[in-house]
Amino acid sequence: MRCFAPPFAKREKQKEAAGGRNGAYMTDMAKELHHPERDQIELSAVLEALSEPTRREIVLRLTEEGESPCQAFDATAPKSNLSYHYARLREAGITRTRIVGPYRMISVRVDDLAARFPGLLDSIIAASRARAQAG
């Protein structure tokens, strides 16, 4: 007669194989996010990323308010869309995202952008402010 282990025993073995963590998705640290180095920031990527109004609004608010958690922009667009916009801004080298516990803090890479493309960010911010004030 063959003896089968109850389902909970299988889960316990999986948990043990995963180093004591419960489930395959639990990790000790969040995945490291890619940020291009200053000299890797391309003008075409910056302009393309800032061509979208939602991303310009995010950058404008970040420059006005400083580093903010992702949740600060929840009213801007649906969460799934925001994740896409955050990634586009980060991959273009416009923003830096740092992970603090369960939060992702986003800031604009003002110094890197000013060093790479002097005056570009200031011009885009000024135009965005003027457009926002015009309504």
N, C-alpha and C positions, 0 to 999 in steps of 0.2 A: 504494500500500500504506500502511495506517495503522499507526502505531507507538504502542503502549500503554506507559505507564510501569509499571514493576514495582511491586508493592504497597508496598515499603519507600519508594519515592520519594513515594508519596501520604502516608505517615505523616510523612516529613520535611517536606513542605509544610504539613501540619496543625500540626506542631510549630513550624515557623517562623511560621505565622499566629498561634499561641498565645503568641508572644513568646519562643520558645525552650524553653518548658516541654514536658515529655513527657506528653501526655494532657490531656483536657479537665478532669479533676478536680483537677489540681494547682494550687494557688493560693499566692501569696506570704504571705497572712495568713489566719487563721481568720475566719470570719464573726463580726461583732460581735453579741453577745447583747443582747437587750432586758431592761432592768431598769426597773421603774417608779420614778419619782421619789418621794421621801418623801411628798409631798402627794397622790400618785396611789394610794397603797396603800389598798385598801378593806378594811374590817373583814370583810365577807362573803367576800371572796376569801381572806383569811388563815384564817378559821374553816373554810371549805370545804377548803382545802389541808391544814389540820392535822387534819381529820376522819378521815384515812386513817392507820392504824397504821404503815405503812412510812415514810411521810413524817414522822410524829412521832418515830419512832426515829432517822431521819437527823438531824433537828433536835436531838434530845436528845444524840446523839453529838457533833454539831458544837459544841454549847454546852459540852460537857465537855472535848473534845479540841482545840477550836479549828479553824482552817482546815485542810481536808484535801483530798487529791485524790479524784476520783470513784472511783478504784479501791479506796479504803479501805472502800467499802460493798459490794463485790462479793459478799460472803457473805450480804448482807441479802435480796437478790432477784435474779432473772435480769437480765442487763445491759440487755436491751431494756426491761424494766419500770423499771429504775432511771433510764434516760434520761427516761422519761415523768415519773417522780416529781421528778427534778431540775428539769425544765422547769416543772412545776406550782408548785413551791416558789419558783423564780426569778420566774415571771410574777406570782405573788401578792405579791411583794415581801418574802418571808421570807428568802431567801438571795441572795447575790451570787456570781456565778461569774466568775472571771478566768482568762484563758488564759495559761499560762506554757509556751512551747514546745509540746510534744505533750500537756501535761497541762491539765486543768481543775480549778482550785482552788476549793472551795466554802466559804463562810463564812456565818454567820447575821448578818443586819442588825440586831443587837441595838439599837443606838442609834436607828435609824430606827423600829423597832417600838415602842420605849419612848417615843419622842417622839409617835408617832401614837396609840398605845393603851397608856397607862401601866399597868403591872402585868399585862397580858394574857400576854405571853410567859413571865414568871415563873410565873404561875398554871398555864399549860399544861405547862411544864417540871416544876414540882413535882408535878402530877398524874401525868405520865408516869413520873417517877422512882418515885413511890409505887406505881404499878401494876406497874412492872418489878420492884420489890423484893418485892411481894406474890406475884409469880410467875405 
